[in-house]
Structure formats: structure tokens, C-alpha cells
Amino acid sequence: MIIEIEDYKLIQDGTTFNLVWVTKSEETIIEEVDGRRVRTKTGKLVDRDVDFGYNMQLEYCIHKIVMNNLSQKDLRVNLEKWINMYREEREKITKLINNQI
């Protein structure tokens, strides 16, 4: 079973999950030029799966999602603000889960 949460996929593997981050990346094609293989970017954005971990409990998957979301923000904050941001991100995901139970 594959569960989608925001830009992530949780792939169930028995009682654990494999975590994949789906991000946008510029498409690259490989062409042969003068007998050499050359990578060329097309300018087209495509979904790219980034493996984030294997055989993890759901709780740890949520933690990794929250930490990655926070690391994508280009901010400089004090510890108190960071803790509040962490709490808000975590609550956003846990509310999705709790509303479905």
C-alpha cells in the first residue's frame, strides 16, 4: 500500500514503511555527441523520487517529514520559534491522521 502525505509517499512494507520524497527536478536526457555521452537539461520539470529511509515506524516517518519540511525554509530563527514551527508542522500531519481514525 502507498500512502501519500503532502509531497511524500509512505510505502508500507509489512509493519514498517519506506519513505520517499517526491520533488520537482529538471529533466535530463543523455545524448551522444562526438562519440561521448553528454547530459543535457531540457528545462522541463518532472517528479523525482528521493529515497528518505527504509523500514521505519510511522512515528519516525512523520518526524523525518517534519524535519525535511523545516529544512526547506530559508529562515534564521531562535530555538523557541523553531520548536513552535516544529510543533505546527507535526500537528498538521497528525491532524490528518487523527481526522481519519
N, C-alpha and C positions, 0 to 999 in steps of 0.2 A: 504494500500500500504506500502511496506517496501522498504526503500531507503538505499543502502549501501554506506558508505563513509569510506574508509580505513578499520579499524578494528571495525567499529561501524555500528549499524543499527538504522535508524530512522523509527519508526513505526507510520504512520500517524493515528491520532485519531481526525477526524473532521478537525478543523483548527489548531490543535496543534500536537505535536509529543511526543512520548515516546522514550527515548534514551537508547540503550543497547550497552554495550562494549563487544565485542567477544574476549576473551582472551584464551590463552592456559593454561590448568591446568592438573595436573597428575590425571589420573583416579583412583577412589577409589571404591572398592567393599566392601560390608558388608557380612561377613561370620559369621557363628555360631560356636563358639569354646567353648567346655565345658559348653554349655547352655548359653553362653554370646554372644552378638553381638559384633564383632570386625571389625573395619575398616582396610582395607589393601590396600596400594597403589600398583598399577600394574606396574608402570613405563611408561605406555603408555600415551602420551599427547593427550588430547581431547579438543575440543572447549567448552568453558563455557560462558554462557551469564551472564553478570553482569548488573543489572538494574542501570542506571545512572540518571534517572529522568522521571517524567511524566508530561503531559500537558504543554509542553514548546514550546515557539515560536522558529522558525528555527534559528533566530539570537542567542538565548541563547544556543541552542544545539551546534552550531558552537563554541561558547565561551567555553563550557564545554569540547568539544573535544580537543580544543587547550590547555586548561589548563591541561587536563589529559596527553596529549602527552608531554608537557613540564615537568610535574612532574615525568614522567618515565625516564627522563635523569638524570644521576648521575653526575651533574656538580655544580661547585660553580662559580657564575658569578656576576658581578656588575649590577646595575639597568639598565644602558644603554644597555648592552649586552642582558639582559633578555627581554627588550622592543623590541629590534631588533629580537630576537628569536620568540617572540610572534607574531610580525608583519609578519614574514616569514611563520610561521605555518598557520596563519589566511589567508594570501594571497594564500597559496597553496590550501586551501579548497574553498575560494571564486572564484578562477580562474576556478576550476572545475564547479562551478555553473554558472559563467558568460559565459563560453565557450558553455554551453548547451542552453543558452537563446537566 
